[in-house]
Amino acid sequence: MKRSYFYISTMLIILLGLSGCKKFLDEDLMGQQSDKQFFQTADDAELALTGIYNVLSFANSDNRIWVFGDVASDDAAKGGIPGDQADIGLIDDFVVSTENGNLENVWAIYYEGVSRANKLLDHIDNIDMDPVRRGKIKGEAKFLRAYYYYWLVNIFGDIPVHTTTPTPEEMQKPVTPINQIFVEVIQADLIDAAALLSDEQTGANLGRATKGAANSLLSKVYLFQKKYPQAEAKALEVVNSGLYDLIHIYKENFEAATKNNSETVFAVQHLSGQAPWLGNRLNQWFAPRVENGYGFNVPTQSFVDAFEKTAEDIYDPRLDYTVGREGHHWFSDTAMFNPEWSPTGYMQKKYLQPLNEVPKELKADGELNYVFIRYAEVLLILAEALNEQGNSGEALVYLNMIRKRARESYLYDKDLPGYGTIPDGLLPDVISGSQSEVRDAIRHERRVELGFEFHRYFDIIRYGPDYAYEALQDKVNFNYEKYKHFPIPQSELDTNHEI
């Protein structure tokens, strides 16, 4: 397996540490150097950039965006042992106080990413270095700052915003409305990033942000703001670049041997067997306890029922690529799945590796990346943007590309029973429909195509209260206005008296 991906060095951890801290602390020291001493050379800029990427990693077990994207949604339940990680269960049940540990963790981690990006952007123009490389570094830093703010605003809504390193006095700052953050911070950063970044990253730079990543996230941000012409334009720019494609076998987006493939637009990189730890701990968080896992984030019956099947009960192959269920192999070369492993009878598989790749004693040291944006989502963004502008016929072209890839798994995956022939009636193209019917089809496709990629809850919320109450009808404590966004952590409320 290639080892040329962009990962984090030991030196980086020593020098940068927690330079921003979870409160944007006004600290001059970065290891043994002050900011003024550190930001002197091109190498310093590169090291600081690596520090911003470091925050992305799921090597940190407190990176809990999956709790908000999956467990809070209709796709997943908490899982695990009753009573273990009770704060996750409280989010699952929508009984959430400002002292919930998951709020604290995500707030601290993602503001740390913002802080590191701000520090680099504050200093880089004063570094004597190649101006072209300076521009690329600024583009990556702005993309990453936009990424961190994207998660923060979707989880918390109106939040304090800093785009430079604040003084202690500036730390006392009221929240900025979410719509303003989308436009003035996230959208602005992504526009700048797209203008500065390379089309592709190869060799040792594989895994860094690209122009396509910036435009893809920008199209999604426009979609969230209901700016459909802009979302269409940016998604089309990605499609027309010719740099991305749907791979033939869906499950290969979630296998170590085929990661960073042509469908990957931006992924959080992981590498096992490293010191410091660079492995993906989700491999342990989501695995069954019989494999030394914790068994969290388990699929619901509602999610399983969302997958289409033929009259002969042949399911959309994405179901078994995504979910372990009774009567099917856990992985293609392992024993049958045991429904007793999970309180719902199902387990998700997208971030799990079989024991022949990661043995029990190394369970937390996974090799899989977290794929934040796949080309499949870009196509679905384009379909949605077109349909919302009344162009349902063209929207179906892109929707059906996703369905075609899924059903044609039977032509490429030798592990599928009946390999070589597409079962009759499996995932037929959506031929026509009203705007409302096509909207429902796109929403359905997003759910099954992107399931357990940490997006579902935010889709439910942006679709509006009627959809949300229907989707979350089994969660009796859910209230749309109260939980459209989660509360700001108590530690921040205690520190920042302007909120």
C-alpha positions in Angstrom: 0.0 0.0 0.0 1.3 3.5 -0.8 2.5 5.6 2.1 2.8 8.9 0.3 -0.3 10.5 1.8 -0.3 13.7 3.7 -0.1 12.9 7.4 1.0 14.5 10.7 4.6 14.5 12.0 5.8 14.0 15.5 7.6 17.4 15.3 4.4 19.1 14.5 2.7 17.9 17.7 5.7 19.1 19.8 5.9 22.5 18.2 2.2 23.4 17.8 0.7 21.5 20.7 -2.7 23.1 21.5 -1.7 26.5 20.3 -5.2 27.9 20.0 -6.7 26.0 23.0 -10.4 25.6 23.2 -11.0 29.2 24.3 -8.7 30.9 21.8 -6.4 31.5 24.8 -4.0 34.5 24.4 -0.8 32.5 24.6 2.4 33.5 22.9 4.3 30.2 23.3 4.1 27.5 20.7 6.2 24.8 22.3 9.6 26.5 22.8 8.9 29.4 20.4 6.7 32.4 20.4 4.5 33.2 17.4 7.0 35.9 16.4 9.9 33.4 16.6 8.1 30.6 14.9 6.6 32.2 11.8 9.9 33.0 10.1 10.4 30.5 7.3 8.6 28.6 4.6 9.1 25.5 6.7 7.4 27.1 9.6 4.4 27.9 7.4 4.3 24.3 6.2 4.4 23.0 9.7 1.7 25.3 10.9 -0.5 24.2 8.0 0.0 20.6 9.0 -1.1 21.6 12.4 -4.4 22.8 11.0 -4.9 19.5 9.2 -4.1 17.6 12.4 -7.4 18.7 14.0 -9.4 16.9 11.4 -8.4 13.5 12.5 -10.5 10.8 14.1 -7.3 9.6 15.8 -8.8 11.9 18.5 -11.7 9.9 20.0 -13.4 13.1 21.1 -14.1 14.1 17.5 -17.8 13.3 17.8 -19.4 14.9 14.8 -21.0 11.4 14.2 -23.1 11.8 17.3 -24.8 14.9 15.8 -24.9 13.8 12.2 -26.0 10.1 12.7 -27.1 9.4 16.3 -29.4 12.4 16.5 -31.0 11.4 13.2 -33.5 8.7 12.2 -30.6 6.6 10.8 -28.9 5.6 14.0 -29.3 4.8 17.7 -26.6 5.2 20.4 -25.8 1.5 20.7 -23.1 0.3 23.1 -23.8 -0.9 26.6 -26.8 0.8 28.4 -25.3 3.6 30.6 -22.0 3.7 28.7 -21.4 7.2 27.2 -24.7 8.4 28.7 -24.2 11.9 27.1 -24.5 10.3 23.6 -27.8 8.7 24.7 -29.1 12.1 25.9 -28.5 13.5 22.4 -30.2 10.4 20.9 -33.2 11.1 23.2 -33.1 14.9 22.7 -32.5 15.6 26.4 -29.5 17.9 26.0 -28.1 20.3 28.5 -25.3 22.8 28.0 -23.1 20.5 30.0 -23.3 17.6 27.6 -19.7 16.3 27.1 -20.2 15.9 23.3 -21.0 19.6 23.0 -17.8 20.4 24.9 -15.7 18.1 22.8 -16.8 19.2 19.4 -16.7 22.9 20.3 -13.1 22.6 21.6 -11.8 20.5 18.7 -13.3 22.5 15.9 -12.5 25.9 17.4 -9.0 24.7 17.8 -8.9 24.1 14.1 -10.2 27.7 13.5 -7.6 29.1 15.9 -4.7 27.3 14.1 -5.9 28.6 10.8 -6.2 32.1 12.1 -2.6 32.0 13.5 -1.2 31.0 10.2 -3.2 33.4 8.1 -2.3 36.2 10.6 1.5 35.6 9.9 2.0 34.1 6.5 2.1 37.4 4.5 5.2 38.4 6.6 7.2 35.2 5.8 9.8 35.5 3.1 8.8 32.6 0.8 7.8 31.6 -2.7 4.7 33.7 -3.4 3.0 30.9 -5.3 3.4 28.4 -2.5 2.3 31.1 0.0 -0.9 31.4 -2.0 -1.5 27.6 -2.0 -1.0 27.5 1.8 -3.4 30.3 2.3 -5.9 28.5 0.1 -5.6 25.3 2.2 -5.9 27.2 5.5 -9.0 29.0 4.3 -10.6 25.8 3.1 -9.9 24.2 6.5 -11.2 27.2 8.4 -14.4 27.0 6.3 -14.6 23.3 7.0 -14.4 23.8 10.8 -16.9 26.7 10.8 -19.2 24.5 8.6 -19.5 21.9 11.3 -19.7 24.5 14.1 -22.6 26.4 12.6 -24.5 23.3 11.6 -24.3 21.9 15.1 -24.6 25.1 17.2 -26.2 27.7 14.9 -25.3 31.3 15.9 -21.8 31.3 17.4 -19.0 33.8 18.1 -16.7 34.2 15.0 -13.0 35.1 14.9 -11.1 35.3 11.7 -8.0 36.7 13.3 -6.3 35.6 16.6 -8.3 37.6 19.2 -6.9 39.5 22.2 -8.3 38.7 25.6 -10.7 41.6 25.3 -11.9 40.4 21.8 -12.7 37.0 23.3 -15.7 38.6 24.9 -17.8 38.5 21.7 -21.5 38.0 21.0 -22.7 35.4 18.5 -23.0 36.1 14.8 -26.1 34.9 13.1 -25.7 31.7 11.1 -26.7 33.2 7.8 -24.1 35.9 8.2 -21.4 33.3 9.0 -22.3 31.3 5.9 -21.9 34.4 3.7 -19.1 36.4 5.3 -16.9 33.6 6.6 -17.5 30.2 5.1 -18.6 31.3 1.7 -15.9 34.0 1.5 -13.2 31.6 2.6 -14.2 28.9 0.1 -14.3 31.4 -2.8 -10.8 32.6 -1.9 -9.6 29.0 -1.5 -11.0 27.9 -4.9 -9.1 30.7 -6.5 -5.8 29.8 -4.8 -5.8 26.0 -4.7 -4.5 23.4 -7.2 -6.8 21.3 -9.3 -5.2 18.1 -8.0 -2.9 17.0 -5.1 -0.6 14.1 -5.9 2.3 12.2 -4.3 3.2 13.4 -0.9 0.4 16.0 -1.0 -2.4 13.6 -1.6 -5.1 14.3 0.9 -4.7 18.1 0.9 -7.5 20.4 -0.1 -8.0 21.1 -3.8 -10.0 23.5 -5.9 -12.6 20.8 -6.4 -12.9 20.3 -2.6 -13.4 24.1 -2.1 -16.0 24.3 -5.0 -17.8 21.2 -3.8 -18.2 22.4 -0.2 -19.1 25.8 -1.6 -21.9 24.2 -3.6 -23.2 22.5 -0.5 -23.0 25.8 1.5 -25.1 27.5 -1.2 -27.5 24.6 -1.1 -27.9 25.0 2.7 -28.7 28.7 2.0 -31.2 27.8 -0.7 -29.1 29.7 -3.3 -29.8 27.2 -5.9 -28.3 28.9 -9.0 -25.0 29.3 -7.2 -25.1 25.7 -5.9 -25.7 24.5 -9.5 -22.9 26.6 -10.9 -20.3 25.4 -8.4 -21.4 21.7 -8.6 -21.2 21.9 -12.4 -17.7 23.4 -12.2 -16.7 20.3 -10.3 -18.5 17.9 -12.7 -17.0 19.7 -15.8 -13.5 19.6 -14.4 -13.3 15.9 -15.4 -11.2 15.1 -12.3 -13.8 13.0 -10.5 -15.9 9.9 -11.3 -18.1 7.4 -9.6 -16.2 4.2 -9.0 -17.8 1.0 -10.1 -18.2 -0.7 -6.7 -19.7 1.5 -4.0 -18.1 -0.3 -1.1 -14.6 0.5 -2.4 -15.1 4.0 -1.1 -14.9 2.5 2.4 -12.0 0.0 2.0 -8.4 0.6 2.9 -7.0 -0.8 -0.4 -9.1 1.6 -2.5 -9.2 4.8 -0.5 -8.3 8.2 -2.1 -9.9 7.0 -5.4 -11.5 9.0 -8.2 -14.7 9.5 -6.2 -13.0 11.1 -3.3 -13.2 14.9 -3.3 -12.0 15.5 0.3 -11.2 13.0 2.9 -9.7 13.1 6.4 -6.6 10.9 6.2 -5.6 8.1 8.6 -2.6 5.8 8.8 -2.2 2.9 11.2 1.0 1.8 13.0 2.3 5.3 13.6 3.7 7.2 16.6 2.1 9.6 17.4 -1.2 7.9 16.7 -2.7 8.5 13.3 -5.1 5.7 13.1 -8.9 6.0 12.8 -10.5 5.2 16.2 -13.9 5.0 14.7 -12.9 1.4 13.8 -13.2 0.7 17.5 -16.1 3.0 18.4 -18.4 1.4 15.8 -17.2 -2.3 15.9 -19.1 -5.0 17.8 -17.8 -5.9 21.3 -16.9 -9.4 20.2 -14.2 -7.7 18.1 -13.0 -5.5 20.9 -15.2 -2.6 19.7 -17.7 -0.4 21.6 -20.7 -1.0 19.4 -21.9 2.6 19.1 -23.8 4.4 16.3 -25.9 1.5 15.2 -28.4 1.5 12.3 -32.2 1.7 13.0 -34.9 -0.3 11.3 -36.0 2.9 9.7 -32.7 3.2 7.9 -32.7 -0.4 6.7 -36.3 0.0 5.5 -35.3 3.0 3.4 -33.5 0.7 0.9 -35.4 -0.4 -2.1 -35.8 -4.0 -3.1 -37.2 -6.0 -6.1 -40.3 -8.1 -6.2 -38.0 -11.1 -5.5 -36.7 -9.3 -2.3 -33.3 -8.5 -3.8 -32.1 -5.3 -2.0 -30.3 -2.3 -3.2 -26.7 -3.6 -2.8 -25.7 -0.4 -0.8 -27.7 -1.9 2.1 -25.2 -4.7 2.7 -22.3 -2.6 1.8 -23.3 -0.2 4.6 -25.0 -2.5 7.2 -24.4 -5.8 8.9 -27.6 -7.8 9.2 -28.8 -11.2 10.0 -28.3 -13.9 7.2 -25.4 -12.1 5.6 -21.6 -12.2 6.0 -20.2 -9.6 8.3 -17.5 -9.0 5.8 -17.1 -10.9 2.6 -14.5 -13.3 4.0 -15.8 -13.6 7.5 -18.5 -15.4 9.5 -22.1 -14.5 9.4 -23.3 -11.4 11.1 -24.9 -12.0 14.6 -27.8 -9.6 15.3 -27.2 -10.0 19.0 -24.1 -7.8 18.6 -26.3 -4.7 18.4 -29.4 -3.5 20.3 -31.1 -2.8 17.0 -30.0 -6.0 15.3 -27.8 -4.1 12.9 -24.3 -2.5 12.7 -22.8 -0.1 10.3 -19.7 -1.0 8.3 -18.4 2.1 6.5 -15.5 2.8 9.0 -14.8 -0.7 10.0 -12.1 -3.1 8.8 -12.1 -6.9 9.1 -9.9 -8.5 11.7 -7.5 -9.7 9.0 -6.7 -6.0 8.4 -6.9 -4.7 12.0 -6.7 -7.4 14.7 -8.6 -7.1 18.0 -5.6 -5.8 20.0 -5.1 -2.9 17.6 -8.8 -2.2 17.0 -8.5 1.6 17.5 -5.8 1.9 14.9 -7.9 1.9 11.8 -6.6 2.7 8.3 -9.8 4.0 6.7 -10.3 7.7 5.9 -13.4 9.7 6.7 -14.6 10.8 3.3 -16.3 14.2 3.9 -17.2 14.8 0.3 -17.6 12.2 -2.4 -18.4 12.9 -6.1 -21.7 11.2 -5.6 -22.8 13.9 -3.2 -21.7 16.6 -5.7 -24.1 15.0 -8.3 -26.9 14.9 -5.7 -26.3 18.6 -4.9 -26.5 19.4 -8.6 -29.7 17.3 -8.9 -31.3 19.1 -6.0 -30.3 22.6 -7.1 -31.7 21.9 -10.6 -35.0 20.5 -9.3 -35.5 23.4 -6.9 -35.2 25.8 -9.8 -37.9 23.8 -11.6 -35.6 21.9 -13.9 -36.7 18.4 -12.8 -35.9 16.7 -16.1 -32.3 17.6 -16.0 -32.1 16.9 -12.2 -33.1 13.3 -13.0 -30.0 12.8 -15.2 -27.7 13.3 -12.2 -30.0 11.4 -9.8 -30.1 8.4 -12.1 -26.3 8.4 -12.4 -26.2 7.5 -8.7 -28.9 4.8 -9.1 -27.2 3.3 -12.1 -23.9 2.9 -10.3 -25.7 1.2 -7.4 -27.5 -1.4 -9.5 -24.5 -2.0 -11.7 -22.6 -3.2 -8.7 -23.8 -6.6 -10.0 -21.7 -6.2 -13.1 -18.5 -5.5 -11.2 -18.6 -7.0 -7.7 -17.8 -10.7 -7.8 -18.9 -11.2 -4.2 -22.5 -10.4 -5.0 -24.8 -13.4 -5.5 -25.8 -13.5 -9.2 -22.7 -11.5 -10.2 -22.7 -10.6 -13.9 -26.5 -9.9 -14.2 -28.5 -7.0 -12.8 -31.6 -8.3 -11.1 -34.8 -7.5 -12.8 -36.5 -4.4 -11.4 -33.5 -3.3 -9.3 -33.2 0.5 -8.8 -34.8 1.5 -12.1 -34.2 5.0 -13.3 -36.6 7.7 -12.1 -38.2 8.6 -15.5 -40.4 11.5 -14.6 -42.3 13.2 -11.8 -43.5 16.6 -10.5 -41.0 18.8 -8.7 -42.3 17.5 -5.4 -41.9 13.9 -6.4 -38.4 14.5 -7.7 -37.6 16.3 -4.5 -38.7 13.3 -2.5 -36.6 11.0 -4.8 -33.5 13.1 -4.3 -34.0 13.2 -0.5 -34.4 9.4 -0.5 -31.3 8.9 -2.6 -29.2 11.2 -0.3 -30.3 9.1 2.7 -29.3 5.7 1.3 -26.3 6.9 -0.7 -24.7 9.0 2.1 -25.9 7.0 5.1 -23.5 7.0 8.1 -21.3 9.6 6.5 -22.4 12.1 9.3 -24.8 14.2 7.1 -28.3 13.0 7.8 -29.4 15.1 10.8 -28.3 18.3 9.0 -30.3 17.3 6.0 -33.4 16.6 8.1 -33.1 20.1 9.7 -32.6 22.0 6.5 -35.6 20.2 4.9 -37.8 22.0 7.4 -40.0 21.2 10.4 -42.7 19.1 8.6 -40.0 16.7 7.2 -38.2 16.7 10.6 -41.2 15.8 12.7 -42.1 13.0 10.3 -38.5 11.6 10.2 -38.0 11.9 14.0 -41.5 10.9 15.1 -40.1 8.1 17.3 -38.1 10.7 19.3 -40.7 12.0 21.6 -38.6 14.8 23.0 -37.6 16.3 19.6 -38.6 19.9 19.1 -37.6 21.5 15.9 -37.1 25.0 17.1 -35.2 23.9 20.2 -33.0 21.3 18.4 -32.6 22.9 15.0 -29.2 23.6 16.6 -27.7 22.3 19.8 -26.9 24.5 22.8 -23.5 26.3 23.1 -21.5 24.5 25.9 -21.7 25.7 29.4 -17.9 26.3 29.6 -18.2 28.8 26.8 -21.2 30.5 28.4 -19.2 30.8 31.6 -16.2 32.3 29.9 -17.8 34.6 27.2 -20.2 36.9 28.9 -21.3 38.5 25.7 -23.3 35.4 24.6 
